């Protein structure tokens, strides 16, 4: 699998860290994984290493990085609905 290294401005990194703090406060695991993986790739980790750390596929990490580059951090992945009716 291909490895990517990219850098973002210090302000953008602060935005990612702020979003991460908010996601942690709300206890939302998927956005936390997404934001931590973006920070790890920014710090030079490979897709494979990040995928192992978060127990996801390398293609998922690559999709998250692509999503961050194309759409920004505001469009974090969301949980898919289970199609179960609410209680």
N, C-alpha and C positions, 0 to 999 in steps of 0.2 A: 504494500500500500504506500502511497505517496506521503511524504512528510512536508508540512508547510510551516513556515515561520513568518509571522507578521508582527508588526509593531503598531501600536496605537498611541495617540497623544496622551500625555499625562492626564488631561482633563477627561478624555474618554475612559481611561482606566478608572478614574475616580467615579465616573458615572456607573461603570460596571460594578464597582465595589459598593456603591450606594444601593443599587438595585439588589445586590446580593444580601445586604443587610436587611432590606425590606422583606425579601423572600424568606430569610431566616426568621424574622419576627412573625410572619404569617404561617410559618411551618410548611411551606410549599416545596416539596422535595424535587420535583422536576425542574423548576426554574433554578433551584440551587445547583443541581447537577449541571445544567446548561451554563450558568455563569461561571462556576468553578472550572469547567472544562475549557471555556474561552480563556480564562486567566492562565490556565496551565499551558495551553498551546501558545499563548502570548509569551510565556516564560521559557519556551523552547522545548516543551515536552512533545513527544511524538503522538500521533493519533492512537497508535497501539498502546502506549503506556497509559494514556488517559482513558482509553476504552477498558483496559484491565482494572484501573482504579475505580471506575464507576460501574463496572459490570454491564457495559453496553457494547454494541458492535462498533468497529472502527468506522463503518459507514455512517452510523448515527453521529459520531463525533465530527466527521467531515461535513455532514449536513448541518450540524449546529454552527460550525465555523462559517460555512457558506451563508447560513441564515444571518449570522452576525454581520458578515461583510456586506451582504446585499440589503438587509432590512433594518439593521441596527439592533441594539439590545432590547428595545421596547417590545419586540415581537418574540418573546420567549415561548418555547413550546408549551402547550397546555395538555392536561390529561384528556384522553379521549373519553367521551361519554360511554357508560357501560350499557346503555339502553334498558336499564332497570328502572321501573317506576319508583318515584320517591316513596319513602315509608309514610 
